[in-house]
């Protein structure tokens, strides 16, 4: 089967993705230009079946044809391959046709196609190329129909781009197209009539279904519509789960609060839902946590529609969610579809008793912490010790069933209040002085006072790692010249000299990147990130830039600024000024504790992960998993089915891993999403003046941009400006080398900005698209006061 009619090209392995898509359209009764396919079997032989191609061309009536590539890896749900392979139009005559087919074959291994496959993790092995030959349509107008809005993600809108003549100008972007949004409104003038737009909309309704498509089309000079191609839109963020009711719902992304924008493993999702739910409860918010594209989203619909809660919702979000999420929520609250309703008030009232109880504990705990901060600090540290001691699994666990019971057990603890309220008191004490000192002190001074804080476990970890690097100086060349992954492998094999890493991992080995996700290895399992950080520290040769020196300098500056403020406000604002100074001093005692709650909770996660991996090893030994770590792509119910019923979960793991790989490549994650798929930020007006965010740590710094997506492999030179999507504590060792920080997400009190203030490096957060709009190595200036990132003057 070297050459087949187009209607028979319904198998991707024989005809490629594009041809099989067209065959599918034909089978559904759609009008597609007639043609034939030179199959992958012909490509596999490596010899053009010239006689068969010419015979099929003559049967088609000869004349102008379109010749288009149709690879087996093309028009995939996760990778469209648009424009990566060759297409030739107006091909006329057998000689031109054979040459065009040969060039389509060659394009399978062209430079742009190879690079695209590498970027989308599509293997080259086994790829084959088919070629479609179709009668040319004499197009009066042509273009592309999107069955969902690719700009906003809205699945209830269709978009049409159209031009007069051939549609190549739309596809390759060389022609200004007429743009139509099919949302029920009357279309504006352009090259398409109202009737044609209605016909295109009907096509979209017939074909769109559950998978949004982009469909190339053309109207000939007789006004007949032809469909030229149909493929999935691969750029859309996944839809939220379906819900009842005609009104939309709103979801806010919670993962960046934990420094995570990568998709969460299925096993990690359940644990994170509990963590985030507890965090929002502490803020007086009740919300459902939803898995969308492997990310954590909170359903804030009921709060947005509640008459009372909506008034404080945006303000409460400032604590951890940051200005981008706040701006999106302000837009949602102004949307008439989210106007207050009585039903939300009723739903909230059912929880009023719990709310009063929580409020009482909060008032008592916060008041005690502010009155006796040292006592509160000691209670918190004792609570951390209790959680660490109680986290380990009992030694008598032997079977997979026993281990699963331990994993499922609720972590009941009496430490919650001792952990929560001193931290909340510190956050409260830090947030109030600004308004109290308005006109006497600017935000930069407040940030300076809140630098160099004691008792921050993440700072303590970073400084311990710095001491480790300093003491390992005799092994400098080894640590600098060997890739971190290789050093980690040698360490696990016992083939490295003793640099003191064992002691560090005993204290901090339960941490790591995306550490709140159970499915991610801890540093104790894979210390690659630790070795990367050690190498970066060893590049710091200026004694004045040593992290411990910088931290001490930041502490001295904070104390000096606080003393200067005390003198300034003594006479000019005696009552409010004294209250502000009282709160600032309490904040300096308590605010550094904010990392302690998560730090303590990670002990339990480490033990749960250890037990899950042991269960995974048993299941792999029984042929129910391929690898012990595959258990992280199951849920606890899936594990239960394997442990107690012998269910083989290998195919399920393979399916979920494939989805996880696809989502891991996604760089843009909406901060707020509507149930129709709309990315709320796309509805907001762009901020003027280029790269703007929110200043989160005072100061200015100029240096080359270092774009980093993974702290475990980061190479950072002293003086670099670190540009990242988000941060968690595993990123903070990089701050000891960097001169400044730029993040795409975050809030002023989030992990990254907090640690940046500790080290006195300027930070600008919530800069949309920073990792793509800033070029690696570009010389930029970060202004932590103005909240700007600008190209440095040459």
JOKAQUI-V529352 format. One record per backbone hydrogen bond with DSSP energy under -0.5 kcal/mol. CO is the residue of the C=O (numbers start at 1). NH is the residue of the N-H. If there is no record, write none. Layout:
co->(CO & CO)
nh->(NH & NH)
//
This chain:
co->(2 & 4 & 5 & 6 & 8 & 10 & 11 & 11 & 12 & 14 & 15 & 16 & 17 & 18 & 19 & 20 & 21 & 22 & 23 & 24 & 25 & 26 & 30 & 31 & 34 & 35 & 36 & 37 & 37 & 38 & 39 & 40 & 41 & 42 & 42 & 43 & 48 & 49 & 50 & 51 & 52 & 53 & 54 & 55 & 56 & 57 & 57 & 58 & 64 & 65 & 66 & 66 & 67 & 68 & 70 & 71 & 72 & 79 & 80 & 81 & 81 & 86 & 88 & 91 & 93 & 94 & 95 & 96 & 97 & 98 & 99 & 100 & 101 & 102 & 103 & 104 & 105 & 106 & 107 & 110 & 111 & 112 & 113 & 114 & 115 & 116 & 117 & 118 & 121 & 124 & 128 & 130 & 131 & 132 & 133 & 134 & 136 & 137 & 138 & 140 & 141 & 142 & 143 & 144 & 145 & 145 & 146 & 148 & 149 & 152 & 154 & 154 & 158 & 159 & 160 & 161 & 162 & 163 & 166 & 167 & 167 & 168 & 169 & 169 & 169 & 175 & 178 & 180 & 180 & 181 & 182 & 193 & 194 & 195 & 196 & 197 & 198 & 199 & 200 & 201 & 202 & 203 & 204 & 208 & 210 & 212 & 213 & 214 & 215 & 216 & 216 & 217 & 218 & 218 & 219 & 219 & 220 & 224 & 226 & 226 & 229 & 231 & 232 & 249 & 250 & 250 & 251 & 252 & 254 & 254 & 255 & 255 & 256 & 265 & 266 & 267 & 268 & 269 & 270 & 271 & 272 & 273 & 274 & 275 & 276 & 277 & 278 & 279 & 280 & 281 & 285 & 288 & 290 & 290 & 292 & 294 & 295 & 295 & 296 & 296 & 297 & 297 & 298 & 298 & 299 & 300 & 301 & 302 & 303 & 305 & 306 & 308 & 308 & 309 & 309 & 310 & 312 & 313 & 314 & 315 & 316 & 317 & 317 & 321 & 322 & 323 & 324 & 325 & 326 & 327 & 328 & 329 & 330 & 331 & 332 & 335 & 336 & 341 & 341 & 342 & 343 & 344 & 345 & 346 & 348 & 349 & 351 & 352 & 353 & 354 & 355 & 356 & 357 & 358 & 359 & 360 & 361 & 362 & 363 & 364 & 365 & 366 & 367 & 368 & 372 & 373 & 374 & 375 & 376 & 377 & 378 & 379 & 380 & 381 & 382 & 383 & 384 & 385 & 386 & 387 & 388 & 388 & 394 & 399 & 400 & 401 & 402 & 403 & 404 & 405 & 410 & 415 & 416 & 417 & 419 & 420 & 421 & 422 & 423 & 424 & 425 & 426 & 427 & 428 & 429 & 432 & 433 & 435 & 437 & 437 & 442 & 443 & 444 & 445 & 446 & 448 & 455 & 456 & 457 & 458 & 459 & 460 & 461 & 462 & 463 & 464 & 465 & 466 & 467 & 468 & 470 & 472 & 473 & 475 & 476 & 477 & 478 & 483 & 483 & 484 & 485 & 486 & 487 & 488 & 489 & 490 & 491 & 497 & 500 & 501 & 502 & 503 & 504 & 505 & 508 & 509 & 511 & 512 & 514 & 516 & 517 & 522 & 522 & 526 & 527 & 528 & 529 & 530 & 531 & 532 & 533 & 534 & 535 & 536 & 537 & 539 & 541 & 542 & 543 & 546 & 547 & 548 & 549 & 550 & 551 & 552 & 553 & 554 & 555 & 556 & 557 & 558 & 559 & 560 & 561 & 562 & 563 & 564 & 565 & 566 & 567 & 568 & 569 & 573 & 574 & 575 & 576 & 577 & 578 & 579 & 580 & 581 & 582 & 583 & 584 & 585 & 586 & 587 & 588 & 590 & 591 & 592 & 593 & 595 & 596 & 597 & 598 & 600 & 600 & 601 & 602 & 603 & 604 & 605 & 606 & 607 & 608 & 609 & 610 & 611 & 612 & 613 & 614 & 615 & 616 & 617 & 618 & 619 & 619 & 620 & 624 & 627 & 628 & 629 & 630 & 631 & 632 & 635 & 636 & 637 & 638 & 639 & 640 & 640 & 641 & 641 & 642 & 647 & 649 & 650 & 651 & 652 & 653 & 654 & 655 & 656 & 657 & 658 & 659 & 660 & 661 & 662 & 663 & 667 & 671 & 672 & 673 & 674 & 676 & 678 & 678 & 679 & 680 & 681 & 690 & 691 & 694 & 697 & 699 & 701 & 703 & 704 & 705 & 705 & 706 & 706 & 710 & 711 & 714 & 717 & 720 & 720 & 720 & 721 & 722 & 722 & 723 & 724 & 725 & 725 & 728 & 728 & 729 & 731 & 732 & 732 & 733 & 734 & 734 & 737 & 739 & 740 & 741 & 742 & 743 & 745 & 747 & 750 & 751 & 752 & 753 & 754 & 755 & 756 & 756 & 757 & 762 & 763 & 763 & 764 & 765 & 766 & 767 & 769 & 769 & 770 & 775 & 778 & 778 & 779 & 780 & 781 & 781 & 782 & 782 & 783 & 783 & 787 & 788 & 790)
nh->(39 & 37 & 8 & 9 & 10 & 12 & 14 & 15 & 16 & 40 & 19 & 20 & 21 & 22 & 23 & 24 & 25 & 26 & 27 & 28 & 30 & 29 & 32 & 227 & 135 & 6 & 133 & 4 & 39 & 131 & 43 & 44 & 45 & 46 & 47 & 46 & 50 & 53 & 54 & 55 & 56 & 57 & 58 & 59 & 60 & 61 & 62 & 61 & 136 & 91 & 68 & 134 & 88 & 132 & 130 & 17 & 74 & 76 & 75 & 84 & 85 & 69 & 67 & 65 & 97 & 98 & 99 & 100 & 101 & 102 & 103 & 104 & 105 & 106 & 107 & 108 & 108 & 109 & 110 & 114 & 115 & 116 & 117 & 118 & 119 & 120 & 122 & 121 & 123 & 127 & 72 & 70 & 38 & 68 & 36 & 66 & 138 & 139 & 221 & 165 & 219 & 163 & 217 & 161 & 147 & 215 & 159 & 150 & 153 & 679 & 149 & 157 & 182 & 146 & 180 & 144 & 178 & 142 & 169 & 170 & 171 & 172 & 173 & 174 & 175 & 177 & 162 & 160 & 182 & 183 & 158 & 197 & 198 & 199 & 200 & 201 & 202 & 203 & 204 & 205 & 206 & 207 & 208 & 211 & 212 & 233 & 147 & 231 & 145 & 228 & 229 & 143 & 220 & 226 & 140 & 141 & 223 & 220 & 218 & 228 & 216 & 214 & 234 & 675 & 300 & 301 & 673 & 298 & 257 & 258 & 258 & 260 & 259 & 269 & 270 & 271 & 272 & 273 & 274 & 275 & 276 & 277 & 278 & 279 & 280 & 281 & 282 & 283 & 285 & 284 & 287 & 299 & 292 & 297 & 295 & 264 & 292 & 297 & 254 & 255 & 290 & 299 & 252 & 300 & 288 & 304 & 305 & 306 & 306 & 341 & 310 & 311 & 312 & 312 & 313 & 314 & 316 & 317 & 318 & 318 & 319 & 321 & 322 & 325 & 326 & 327 & 328 & 329 & 330 & 331 & 332 & 333 & 334 & 335 & 335 & 338 & 339 & 344 & 345 & 346 & 347 & 348 & 349 & 350 & 351 & 352 & 355 & 356 & 357 & 358 & 359 & 360 & 361 & 362 & 363 & 364 & 365 & 366 & 367 & 368 & 369 & 370 & 371 & 372 & 376 & 377 & 378 & 379 & 380 & 381 & 382 & 383 & 384 & 385 & 386 & 387 & 388 & 389 & 390 & 391 & 391 & 392 & 397 & 403 & 404 & 405 & 406 & 407 & 408 & 409 & 412 & 419 & 420 & 421 & 423 & 424 & 425 & 426 & 427 & 428 & 429 & 430 & 431 & 432 & 433 & 436 & 437 & 438 & 440 & 441 & 446 & 447 & 448 & 449 & 450 & 451 & 457 & 460 & 461 & 462 & 463 & 464 & 465 & 466 & 467 & 468 & 469 & 470 & 471 & 472 & 473 & 475 & 476 & 479 & 480 & 481 & 482 & 486 & 487 & 488 & 489 & 490 & 491 & 492 & 493 & 495 & 494 & 499 & 504 & 505 & 506 & 507 & 508 & 509 & 511 & 524 & 523 & 515 & 517 & 518 & 520 & 525 & 526 & 529 & 531 & 532 & 533 & 534 & 535 & 536 & 537 & 538 & 539 & 539 & 540 & 541 & 543 & 545 & 546 & 550 & 551 & 552 & 553 & 554 & 555 & 556 & 557 & 558 & 559 & 560 & 561 & 562 & 563 & 564 & 565 & 566 & 567 & 568 & 569 & 570 & 571 & 572 & 573 & 577 & 578 & 579 & 580 & 581 & 582 & 583 & 584 & 585 & 586 & 587 & 588 & 589 & 590 & 591 & 454 & 593 & 594 & 595 & 596 & 599 & 600 & 601 & 602 & 603 & 604 & 605 & 606 & 607 & 608 & 609 & 610 & 611 & 612 & 613 & 614 & 615 & 616 & 617 & 618 & 619 & 620 & 621 & 622 & 624 & 625 & 623 & 649 & 630 & 631 & 632 & 633 & 634 & 267 & 639 & 640 & 641 & 642 & 643 & 644 & 645 & 645 & 647 & 646 & 649 & 653 & 654 & 655 & 656 & 657 & 658 & 659 & 660 & 661 & 662 & 663 & 664 & 665 & 665 & 666 & 669 & 253 & 680 & 251 & 677 & 155 & 674 & 680 & 682 & 683 & 684 & 692 & 789 & 765 & 763 & 784 & 782 & 780 & 721 & 707 & 777 & 708 & 723 & 713 & 714 & 716 & 720 & 722 & 739 & 740 & 706 & 724 & 742 & 708 & 744 & 744 & 745 & 731 & 732 & 732 & 734 & 735 & 736 & 736 & 737 & 738 & 719 & 762 & 722 & 764 & 724 & 767 & 766 & 750 & 754 & 755 & 756 & 757 & 758 & 759 & 760 & 761 & 760 & 741 & 696 & 697 & 743 & 694 & 768 & 770 & 772 & 773 & 774 & 778 & 705 & 780 & 792 & 703 & 783 & 790 & 701 & 784 & 787 & 788 & 693 & 783 & 781)
//
